[in-house]
Amino acid sequence: MKFILKLSYNGTAYHGWQKQDNANSVQSMIENALKIITGLAIDIVGCGRTDTGVHANCYFAHFEMEEWLESELAYKLNSVLPSDIAIEYCENIDDNFHARFDAKSREYRYFIHSQKNPFLVNQSYFLSKTLDLQAMNKACEILKEYDDFASFCKKGADNKTTFCRLMQAKWERKNHQFVFTIKADRFLRNMVRAIVGAMLDVGLGKLALDDFRQIIEAKNNQFSGTSVAACGLYLWDVKY
């Protein structure tokens, strides 16, 4: 039988979702928990990668195993997993479902706080400088004109294509916090953090909007500037 997990996690202590040698990952933590509970080595497949320190408000994964009571499995997983990983539910799903390839859209959000706040450490990026919200939203409108984001792809990434269908990009200010929301059918490695880095340069007056457009059209990541810290980035939602 195939099962789907919906979960969330604080990524501060992990080297991303994907398991790897000599590094702690969210995937390996859940697979270890499944082995403790069932006594079986079960491979789980996630809806996508997240980098070191990146969080997930909403994440889906699937796995296959013998019949099990879904509610009991979710409860037992939460009992075994550390407090920074939470299983919302576990349900039986159609055998053809694939957590990664069936996703229609993914939404990321990046959080920036402008007033020092000890409760946002590792949860949001602290930037005390004044940002031009209007200019950053103009940059969003420019971004939505394009579908090739090679300029915002991490060097050496194994992407088969740099084309993404962008559905939404906007900045909002909520009191002392700025929130960037971006939604697309897929994302390149490091894409969101690189885009935010360039847009912050626009908001700080370091980069003109015409220059921002030229960065996109160059299709070369050496012009995109500095990527922002991982702590402010969340995989916010996934739609199937």
Order of alpha helices (4+ residues) and beta strands (2+ residues): beta-alpha-beta-beta-alpha-beta-beta-beta-alpha-beta-beta-alpha-alpha-beta
